[in-house]
């Protein structure tokens, strides 16, 4: 199948190209997943800080009252 020099060069070029595409795709997907995870973590922290400040501002200390307020938000 690869008996000519031209075919060997072409096969090598295609193999290198395929390896580059696969490796770049893998790196891109992993980086996108990492970015999304970090963004969700930061958003969760921001939301919890807003809830904590709101509860402190309204002087709500009863845990049952907090539970009912948070259930209403859902």
C-alpha positions in Angstrom: 0.0 0.0 0.0 2.7 2.5 1.0 5.2 1.3 -1.7 5.9 4.7 -3.2 7.8 7.5 -1.5 5.0 10.0 -2.4 2.4 7.9 -0.6 4.7 7.6 2.5 5.1 11.3 2.7 1.4 11.9 2.2 0.5 9.3 4.9 3.0 10.9 7.3 1.6 14.3 6.7 -2.0 13.1 7.3 -0.9 11.3 10.4 0.8 14.4 11.9 -2.2 16.6 10.9 -4.7 14.1 12.6 -2.6 14.0 15.7 -2.5 17.8 15.9 -6.2 18.1 15.4 -7.0 15.5 18.1 -4.6 17.0 20.6 -5.8 20.6 20.1 -9.4 19.4 20.4 -8.7 17.6 23.6 -6.8 20.6 25.1 -9.6 23.0 24.0 -12.3 20.8 25.6 -10.5 20.4 28.9 -9.8 24.2 29.1 -13.4 25.0 28.3 -14.6 22.6 31.1 -12.1 24.2 33.5 -13.3 27.7 32.7 -17.0 26.7 33.0 -16.4 25.0 36.4 -14.5 28.0 37.8 -17.2 30.4 36.6 -20.0 28.3 38.2 -17.9 28.2 41.5 -17.5 32.0 41.5 -21.2 32.5 40.7 -22.2 30.2 43.6 -20.0 32.1 46.0 -21.4 35.4 44.8 -25.0 34.2 45.2 -24.3 32.9 48.7 -22.6 36.2 49.7 -25.6 38.1 48.5 -28.0 35.9 50.4 -25.9 36.2 53.6 -25.8 40.0 53.3 -29.5 40.1 52.7 -30.3 38.0 55.7 -28.0 40.1 57.8 -29.4 43.3 56.6 -32.9 42.2 57.3 -31.8 40.8 60.7 -33.2 37.3 60.0 -31.8 34.8 62.5 -34.5 32.2 62.8 -33.5 29.2 60.7 -37.1 28.2 60.0 -37.8 31.6 58.6 -34.6 31.4 56.5 -35.8 28.1 55.1 -39.2 29.4 54.1 -37.6 32.4 52.5 -35.1 30.3 50.5 -37.9 27.8 49.5 -39.9 30.7 48.1 -37.0 31.8 46.0 -36.9 28.4 44.2 
